[in-house]
Amino acid sequence: MSKKIAIIGGGNLGTAIAEGLISSGFVLPKDIIITKRNIDTLSALKAKGINVSNNNNEAAAFADYIIFAVKPFQIKDVLQQLLPSLDKSKHVLASVITGLWIKDIQEMVGNDFAIFRAMPNTAIAIQESMTCICSSNAKPEQINYVNELFDKLGKTVFIEEKLMDAATVLAASGTAFALRFIRADIQAGIEIGFSAATASLIAAQTAKGAADLLLIRKTHPEQEIDKVTTPKGCTIAGLNEMEHQGFSSSLIKGIVTSYKKIVNDM
Ligand SMILES: NC(=O)c1ccc[n+]([C@@H]2O[C@H](COP(=O)([O-])OP(=O)(O)OC[C@H]3O[C@@H](n4cnc5c(N)ncnc54)[C@H](OP(=O)(O)O)[C@@H]3O)[C@@H](O)[C@H]2O)c1
């Protein structure tokens, strides 16, 4: 029998997960329930056959896998209210809540549940997320299921939980870093003659193609760069000038600064 999934918190991320799971065919709409307090905003999902509810306990009674996608400050109340409906022999818990550690969940529900913590990024809305996942107490078949679930929403990697802050910076903040690179590309493209619309298309598709070269061929960036840089050519001249101006160094420093901020402040 197919597993049933509850998504507690039908906001940006919760609805993106629901949309991705049904459009990929991973789960039938009738096997998902999504909750929030004001369910008016879930009418589009309801029209697709997904169950919607403002009752988290009803969702827990329905589901095998429960995905928590509320804001960090809301999870304590949600879990306290849900506690009587949770059953460690039936439920697997998964959280996509930033900064919420598995031990924080265990403090509220006890140590016996299989618990997953996942960190997707905003590209989950188009099923192109990079999702980093860790788990506690999970059986191999539960790990396979959660892996498969998030694979339908992009790419996944299992990591140790101590790397979750680093994953937040590299994968979630990473979307902003990549977009700032593309924005600079667009600004330069306009200066050398393109309209904003054409420069945006060229910059975005070129970045996507470059990333796909690495993902599909599993090559190192420098191997692909070598194919573009002819001796005495324009590409190497531009690249070297960028490095003289601190391109790689500024990116690395920015990422390390974000990491220090998350570790020290949050
Ligand atoms: N957005 C992303 O790409 C992203 C990426 C990684 C991680 N995250 C994490 O994912 C979580 C959700 O982010 P988001 O952007 O989707 O936030 P959001 O749009 O504010 O969604 C949170 C939802 O939770 C619902 N909610 C609040 N209290 C509830 C309750 N007691 N029972 C059921 N639902 C309740 C809210 O609806 P009502 O007010 O109607 O109840 C709201 O729709 C956050 O913890 C964030 O850190 C987000």
The ligand as a Gaussian input file, in Angstrom:
#p B3LYP/6-31G(d) Opt

LIG

0 1
 N       11.022000      28.955000       1.480000
 C       12.082000      28.180000       1.294000
 O       12.566000      28.014000       0.191000
 C       12.717000      27.466000       2.448000
 C       13.921000      26.772000       2.227000
 C       14.448000      26.028000       3.274000
 C       13.792000      25.991000       4.492000
 N       12.644000      26.703000       4.701000
 C       11.950000      26.608000       5.988000
 O       10.639000      26.136000       5.740000
 C        9.726000      26.672000       6.712000
 C        8.536000      27.273000       5.987000
 O        8.969000      28.345000       5.157000
 P        7.957000      29.069000       4.191000
 O        8.738000      30.031000       3.388000
 O        7.126000      28.057000       3.496000
 O        7.056000      29.845000       5.279000
 P        5.519000      30.270000       5.156000
 O        5.176000      30.555000       3.739000
 O        5.274000      31.323000       6.193000
 O        4.740000      28.932000       5.574000
 C        4.492000      28.542000       6.891000
 C        3.053000      28.065000       6.918000
 O        2.788000      27.452000       8.169000
 C        1.399000      27.653000       8.415000
 N        1.159000      27.459000       9.841000
 C        1.441000      28.285000      10.874000
 N        1.034000      27.749000      12.034000
 C        0.487000      26.542000      11.727000
 C       -0.119000      25.511000      12.486000
 N       -0.252000      25.621000      13.815000
 N       -0.553000      24.413000      11.859000
 C       -0.443000      24.275000      10.508000
 N        0.119000      25.237000       9.738000
 C        0.560000      26.350000      10.333000
 C        1.130000      29.066000       7.945000
 O       -0.225000      29.252000       7.507000
 P       -1.366000      29.778000       8.511000
 O       -0.863000      31.056000       9.100000
 O       -2.582000      29.917000       7.650000
 O       -1.517000      28.702000       9.545000
 C        2.051000      29.178000       6.729000
 O        1.339000      28.935000       5.526000
 C       10.501000      27.686000       7.519000
 O       10.800000      27.120000       8.773000
 C       11.772000      27.915000       6.724000
 O       12.857000      28.123000       7.587000
 C       12.088000      27.440000       3.692000

